[in-house]
Amino acid sequence: MPVDVHPELAERRSDYPVLDRTTYLASHTLGAMHRDTPARLAEYGRLWATQGVTAWDTWQPEMTRVADLVGAVVGAPAGSTVLRQNVADLLAAVVSCLDLSGRRNRIVYADDVEWPGSHYLLHEQQRFGADVVTVPISDDGGITVDEERLVEAIDDRTALVYVSKVLFRTATVLDVTPILAAAHAAGALVVVDAYQAAGTVPLDVVALDVDICLGGSVKYLCGGPGAGWMYVAPRLAGLLRPATVGWFGHARPFDFAFDEIEYAEGVTRFAGGTPGVPAAYAAAPGYQAVLDVGVQRIRERSQSLTQRLVAAAVGHGWTLNSSLDADRRGGHVAFDPGQAQRVHDRLIARGVVLDFRPGVGLRASPHFYNTADEVDAFVEAVAEAVAAA
């Protein structure tokens, strides 16, 4: 059985109330709420209730502080990350910077294994002149991948490459380094989607020379919905001119100037309209906890717990739909014990929280606040549910 690494992190379990009530292995889909989040939301409400419109004097700098917090999780320097409602909004703003009317009009991304929402948005750019190229990088549904196929699809006609650091169905970790190198050599931008990576797989956007990195707070960051975030490399932020803009992307939003937009400095030009202040207040405790623990420690604990789950799944003869290689696997394990939907429903009814996804079966994600005993009990509960299904 794999060694239980960093068991001391279980001391933080009391910070996450849902763990008192359930066996919670669903941080890949909705991370557990930090106990300080209600107080943060109450603080937001108190400011609104007592200060009215002048609460913006506190809210606006707080949005910047919280953006810097989540940026630090992926190695972004202060002032290079912005908050917006979700990845769809942020990706749309990035795509709106592109001139798709000329020869450099290609958008390249992986076929079938990427997040469907991003596929919908990128695919629809065809109506504006994009040549959308989807590349089959896996022959087994995303358990193993060949990044070189994506590299080979990049040429001097490529405007944008979109790639996930961790695939959402199978948790396969992609090596984005050769993709970045090929895109930069061709003069193309790269968007790295870190939604399934941030908070559980180390990522340093500066060291990797990432152009744009985006994600949300719903998963391992334990920040809840409504707090999408995006890093834009400072070398690029002042050069990009998003067409999908709002008043908070203006250099002086409270001037209410009715004229051509004067973009805010740097990444702030991507801020869009009125920001989701309560979402930022809610997300901050989750971000801070991840930073306090350290993503590298979280990764080491995650690998020890997921390897434990993988070994048990293989031992039971269940179909494994994630990589056997811990270094190529993110924070969750996808497996199919048979009749996965029914098994899922039985587990949920017992207070064992995970999820089901078509094509891969069950997904479970022991985070840093879970224990080896919980993983073992979970495996036993799955076996019982399979026998009863």
Salt bridges, closest charged atoms under 4 A:
ASP4 OD1 - ARG301 NH1 2.67
GLU8 OE2 - HIS6 ND1 3.13
GLU8 OE2 - ARG297 NH2 2.89
ASP15 OD2 - HIS34 NE2 3.88
ASP15 OD1 - ARG35 NE 2.85
ASP36 OD2 - HIS34 ND1 3.81
GLU43 OE2 - ARG46 NH2 2.97
GLU62 OE2 - ARG40 NH2 2.46
GLU62 OE2 - ARG65 NH2 2.84
GLU124 OE2 - HIS123 ND1 3.59
GLU124 OE1 - ARG127 NH2 2.69
ASP131 OD2 - ARG106 NE 2.76
ASP139 OD2 - ARG149 NH2 2.86
ASP146 OD2 - ARG149 NE 3.66
GLU147 OE2 - ARG328 NH1 2.73
ASP155 OD2 - ARG106 NH1 3.20
ASP155 OD2 - ARG157 NH2 2.49
ASP156 OD1 - ARG103 NH1 3.14
ASP209 OD2 - HIS184 ND1 3.81
ASP209 OD1 - ARG235 NH2 3.12
ASP211 OD1 - HIS184 NE2 2.89
ASP211 OD1 - ARG235 NH2 2.48
ASP255 OD2 - ARG252 NE 2.76
GLU260 OE2 - ARG241 NH2 3.85
GLU262 OE1 - ARG252 NH2 2.77
GLU300 OE1 - HIS6 NE2 2.66
ASP345 OD1 - HIS344 ND1 2.94
ASP355 OD1 - HIS28 NE2 2.91
ASP355 OD2 - ARG357 NH1 3.47
ASP355 OD2 - ARG363 NH2 2.58
GLU374 OE1 - ARG13 NH1 2.72
ASP376 OD1 - ARG308 NE 2.84
GLU384 OE1 - ARG350 NH1 2.86
